[in-house]
Amino acid sequence: MSTATLPDELSPAAREFAAGPHRLLIGGEPVAAADGATLTTVDPSTARPIAEFAHAGPADADAAVAAARAALDGDWGALTPAARGDLIHRLAEAVEANAAELAELESLDTGKPLKLARIVDVAKTAEHLRYYAGWPTKLTGEVIPVSQPGVHVYSRREPVGVCAQIIPWNFPLLMAAWKIAPALAAGATTVLKPAEQTPLTALRLGQLALEAGIPPGVVNVLTGDGATGAALVDHPGVAKIAFTGSTAVGREIGAAAGRSLKRVTLELGGKSANVILPDADLDTAVKGSFQGIYYNTGQACNAASRLFVAADRFDEVVSRLAESAGRARVGAGLAEGTQLGPLISAEQEERVRGYIDSGRRDGAELVAGGGTPEGAGDGYFVEPTLFTAAADDIAIAREEIFGPVLVASPFESLEEVAARANAGEYGLAAGVWTRDVGNAHRLAALLQAGNVYVNTWGPSDAAAPFGGVKASGIGREHGRPGLEAYLEDKTVWIAL
């Protein structure tokens, strides 16, 4: 495809890769979809097409799962733990060596600011791979002191098998690393399915895995849409499903996994409560709350989208947040100085604008934003938006918007705000801003969330488990729990 629509800011390496062709990666080989189907990826900053990519169907899922199984039973399964760890480490080095290109591709495909793509998405991808590269040599079973005489009993930790890993469009490269790093550390093999809006960095990561020496078939990449993901979820050769995305789709995947008795982890939606107590350092709290919601244009599962502020500080906090929102620089991801990029697609822009309209209809007060930034062009841009609302039962206060929309409300007591924060269906993250260590610990215990941030928002580390409760998911990623999801325990009994 011609590179005529690609932005001038792209480096030659990123331009060459972005232009394509973009085929599936199956068994180490780039191949077209079996039926020749394709889709188009679009630059959300301009609404112009970037390139076509292969649209995988059931036949391609069959081929990818077969390649993954062959690698598991072959070269990959025969490697020593130390050799496996070394290859994961080499993939981390390949990511770092190609960091500039990967950041550009991520910015182009998602619209996120290039600086953000470089210092978060790419850097943490390498960090995640390095962390799990240390695990293969530390996977040990145990001798089990059973009460039955005359036997020696021990356990083995074995890879779960072929894994289907379905990643979202908001952090495509990083979410791919979150999935493949623990799977590879466990000795499993993968079929990675990126979101249809953002296939580029997953395909490039698959290439880098081969260049790093990871055997063909260990990391396969199937690009496509929801039907592609469904073919993997339903495939009898898949032993484990890992999905990050919407709660609605997660429920469907969870139901399918239940019917087929497959292992599953689901990292789903959120409507995360962010609480500013009366004694908080407002400079820190306002800055952190602004980043918590508008980071990545609000397109984050753990976005701090529901703000509760102590009543006597409410007006000041809202005023300062509105001022910051008004100053934010909204623009194309590759443009110099951009703080907030576009939304991912026309569909997502329509969804977010629909919520803004519903907020107005439901009586919430629009304090900042709500419109289209000046000079937005044809991209999918929405101004950083701030509502205040007394009611907790309106749509913008209880439903996940997944855009740059914040809803703020006052509260009077610790017990009141905990009850209001816990009233919704989600439980991915929550935040507390306070100088009182006692209140910090009290709220951390009261809040029903998988992650609680105190005087910060959204820090992440490969060693720290991440995931949600209630409708925000099942299981954990990162750390030892993230690795355990890819391991099976086998008990061996030996008569003496």
N, C-alpha and C positions, 0 to 999 in steps of 0.2 A: 504494500500500500504506500502511496506517496506520503512524504513527510511534510507536505506543504502546509498542513493545518497545525503542525507541532510548534510550540512556542520557541521564539528565538533564544530564550535563556537556557535551553537544554545544551549540555555538553555533547560532543560528537558520540561518545560511548552511549549515553542515555538516549540520544536521538536514534542511533542505529538500532538499539534494542527495541525501543518503543514502536518503531515503524513496522516491526515484524519481519517475517511471518511468525505467528504465535500458534504453535501446535501443542497437542497434549504431550506429556512426558510419561511414557509407559515403558518399563523395563530398561530405562536408560536411553531410549530412542525418542526423538521428536516425531510424532505421527499425527496425521489429520484425523478428525472424527470419522468413525467407520462409515457414517452416512453422509459425510461431507458437510455437515451443518456448521454454521458459524454464528457468532454474535459480534457486537461492536462495543468497544469500551469508549467512553466519552470523557472529555476533559470538563469537569464541573465548573471550572472558572470561565469557560467560554461556550459551553454546550456544543462544542464541535467534536466530531469523532477523532479518536486517536488512531485506532487500528482495529482490524478484525481479529478474532481469536476463535479457536475450535470450540464447538459446543458438543461436549461428550454426551453419549447416550448409554443405554444398557449394555450394548456390545463392548463399548469402551470400558465400562465399569468391570465387566467380566475380565477383559484383558489386563486391566490394572491390578485387580485383586489376584489374578493368577501370577502376575509378575512379582507382586509382593510376597505371595506364598512361596514361590520358587526361591526368592532371595533369602527368606527366613529359613527354608530347608537346605539352603546351599551356602554360598560364600559368607553371607552376613551371619548366619547362625553358627558357622564354624569359627568365627573370630574369637580370640581371647578377650576377656573384659578390658584389659589394658589397651589392646589394639582398637577396640570399639571406642573407648574414651579418647584415644589419640585422634581418630577420624572426626569425632564431634568437635574436638579442639581445633582441628584443621579447618573445619567448616566455619568456625568462629573467626579464624584468621582470614578466610576468604571473604567473609562479610565485611570485616574491617578494611581489607585491601580494596574493596569495591564500594566503600561507604558513600562516596560522593555520587556515584551513579545510582545506587539504590535509593538514596534520599531524593534525588531528582525524579526518579520513576514514581516513588511514593507520592511526592508532592503533585506530580502531573496527574496521576490516576485518582487521587482522593481530593485534591484541592487544598490540602493542609499546607500551612507555611513551611517553606523549605527548611528553615532553622529548626522548627519543631520536628520535622521528619529526621533531620540529622542527629539532633542531640537526644531525642527520645526513641523514635522507632528503630533507627539503625543501631544506635549505641546499645540500647537495651536488648536488641536481638542478639548481638554478639555476647553481651553479658549473660544472657539466659543460656546460650549454648555453652559458654565456658563453665557455668555453674554445673550443668548436668554432665559435662565431660568428665567431671570428677567422680561421678557416681558409679559407673560400671564395676569398678574394682571393690566396691563397698557393699555389694548386694550379697548378703550372706543368709543362709538358712540357719537352723539351730538343731541341736540334739535335744530331743523331748523326753523328759524323765517320766515315762508312762508307768502305771502301776502293774501292768501285766508283766509277769516274769518271763525271762528267756527271749526277749526281743530287743533289738536296737532300732530306735525310731528317730528319724531326722526329717527335716523339711528342706525343700529346694525352692528357690525363687526363680521362676521361669517367665519369659515374655508371654503376654496374653495372646499374641498372634498378630493377624493383620488388622490394622486400625484404620477406620474411616475418620478423617479429621476435617470438619467443615468450619470455615473461618469467616468472619464478617468483613464488611468493607471499611470500618472506621480505623482500624490499625492492622492492615492486611499482613505486612511483613512481620510485625511483632507477634500477632496472634498465631501466625504460622510457626514461629520459634517456640511460643508457649506450648504448642501441641507436639511438634516433632522432636524437640530436645529431650523431654522425658521418655517419649516412646523409643527413641534410639538408645538412650541410656539403659533402658530396660531390655534392649535386644529385640524389640518388636520392629515391624515394618509398617509403612504408612501409604495411604492414598489420600492426598491432600486436595480438598476442593475449595478453592477461593471463591469469594462472592463474585457474582456475574459482573458487578460494577468495577471490580478492582483485581484483574487477573495478573497484572504485570509483574509485581515483585515476587509472587509465589512461583511463577515460571522461572524467574531469574534465580531464585533461591534453589530451585530444583537443579538448574544448571550448575550452580556453585557446589552443590553437594557432590555431583559427579566429578567436578574438577578437584574437589578436596580428596577424592579417592574412595568415597562411600560407594559400595558396589551398586551396579544397576539393579533397579527393582526395589531398593530399600525405600527410596522416596519417589513416589509417583505423583504426578500432578494432573488432575482432571479439571479443566475449566468448563464452565457451563452455568446453568441456572438451577432453580429449585428441583427440577426433575432429575438433574444429574445427582444432586445430593440424595434424593429419595432412592435412586437406584443403588447407591452405596449403602444407605441405611438398611435397605431390604435385602442386600446381598448375603446369601448364606455363608460365603467365605469370609465375611467380616466378623471379627470377634469382639471388637470394642469400637464404640462411637464416641467421639468428642465433638461437641458443638458449642459455639459461641454465637449468640444472636438473640432474636426476639423470643419473648416468653410464649407467644402463640405457636411459633414453629417448634420451639423446644418441647412443648406439650405433645405435639404430633410425633416428634422423634422419640420422646420418652415412652409414649404408648407403643410405638412400633418396636422399640427395644425390649419393652416388657413382654410383648407377644412372642418375640423370638428369643428371649432370655439372653440378650447380649449385654455386656458391660457398657455402661454409659455414664458420661459426665456432661453436665449442662451448665454453662455460664450464661445467664439470661438477663432480663431487663432490670431496671431499677427506677425508683423515685426517691432518691436518697435525701434524707433529712439532714440539714446543716443547722446547728443550734449555736447562737451567739448569746452567752450568758451575760448578766449585767456587769461583771467585773472584767470582761475580756479586754485585751489590748486591741482597740478598734482599728488602729493602723494595720496590724497584722491580720485581724479577722476580716476586714473589708477586702484587703488585697487577696487573701487566701480564698475568700468566698467568691470573688470575681473570677479568679482562675478556676475554681472548682466547677463553675457552671459554664463559662464561656471558652474554656480550654477545648481545643479541637472543634470549635463552633458548637459546643454542647453535644456533640456526637460521641458520647462516652457512656458506657453502661453504668458507671459509678459517678456520673455528673451530679454535682451538688445542686439539684434543681428545685428543692423545696427548702426554703430558708425560714427559720424561726428566730426571731430577735426579741430579747427582753423588752417589754413595753416601753420602759423609760429610755431605751437607746434606739428604738425603732426608727423614728423619723431621721435621726442623724445617719444611721447605717443606710437607709434607703436613699437618702440624698447623695451620699458619697458613692454608692454603687451606680446610681443614675448618671452622675457626673463622669465616672470611669467608663461607663457604657457609651456615653456620648463622644468620648475622646478616642475610642478604639478604632484602629486602622483596619478596615475591612477591604480585602482585595484578593487577587489571584495568588495562589500558593507560591508560585515561582517569583512573584514580584518582590522587590526590595522593601523591607519594612512592614510587610503584612503581619497583623496580629491574629485576625480571624479570617479564615478562608470561606469558601462557599459551602453550602450543603452538598451532599453527594450526588443528588439527582433531581430532576424535575418532580418526580414522585415525592421525594422527601421534602422538597420546598413546599409543595402543595399541602402535605400533611402538617408541616409546622405552621403554615399560614392559616390552615383550618383551625388549629388550636388557638392561635392568636385571636381569630374572629370569635371563637367560642368563649374565650376569656372576656372579651368585651360584652358579649351577649349575656354572660352569667353574672355581670356586675362587678368584675374585678377592675381595679383602676390601672390603666396603662400609664406607667411613670416614665418609661424610656423605650425608644425603639419601636418595633412593630412594623416598620416599613422596609423599603428597599434602599440600600446605601447609594449615595450619589455616585454615578459613574460605573454602576454594576455591569452594564452591558447585558449580554445574553446569558451570563452565568447564573447559578442558583444561589443568589445571595439574599440573606435576611439580616437586618440590623440586630445587634444584641438587644434583647427585649427584657423589660422588667415590669412585672405586675405586683400590686399589693392586693391582698384578698383577706377578708375576714372569715369566709367560709372554707372549710376543708373538704367539702363534698363536691365541689365543681370539678369539671374535667381537668383543667390545667393544674389543679392542686393535687390530683390523685393519679393521673395517668402519665405514663412515660411519653414525653414529647420527642426526645432525641434531637434537640435543636437548641439554639441559643436563647432559651426562654426561662426566666427565673420567676418564681412566685414566692413573695415574702409575706409573712404574717407575724403579728406580735403575740407574746405569751406572758403569763404572770408567774408561773411556778415551775419547778423542776418536774414534779409529778405530772402536771398538766402537759408539758411539752413532750415528755416521754410517751404518754398515752397517745397524744396526737401523732407523733412520729411513727408509732407502731401500728396505727390504725389501718394503714394501707396494706395491699397484698404483697408488696415488694420488701426485700430485706438484703440488699447487696452491700450498701455502705451507709455510714452515718458519720457526722462530724460534730465536735464540741470545741468551742473557743472559750477559754476561761483561765484565770490565774489561780483558781482554787483547786488544788490537787484532789481534795476530797470529792468535790462535785464532778470532777473529771472522771474519777473512778466510779462514782455512783451512776452517772449517765452511761458510761461504757458498759456497765452491767445491765442497766435497764433497757438499752436500745436493742431491738431485735434486728441485728445486721451481722453479716459475715465479716465485715471490716469496720472498725471504728477509728477515726482519725481525730487526734486531739491536738489543737493548735497547728494544724497542717491539713492539707487535703490531697489525697490520692497518691502518696508515695508508693513506690513499688520496688520490690527486690525479688530476685529469682528464688531466694531462700525462704521468703515469707508467704505462707499459704494465702490464696485468694479465691473467693467464691461467695455465694450467697445462701440465704435461707428463704423459706416460703416460695413465692413465685419467681425468685431470683436465681434458682438453680439447684442442682444436685452435685455434690462432690466439690473438690478443690483442685486448683492448679497451683503450680510452684511448690518448691520445697519437697520434703519427703512425701507428703500426701499426694502431690502431683505425680510423683514417680510410682507410688503404690497403685495408682489407677491403671498402670500398664503391666502389672505383675500378677502372676497367679502363684499361690502356694501349693506345692505338691508334697504330700506326706508319704514317706517311704518306711515300710515295716520290714525288718529283716529278722527272721528267726535265727537264734544263735545255737 
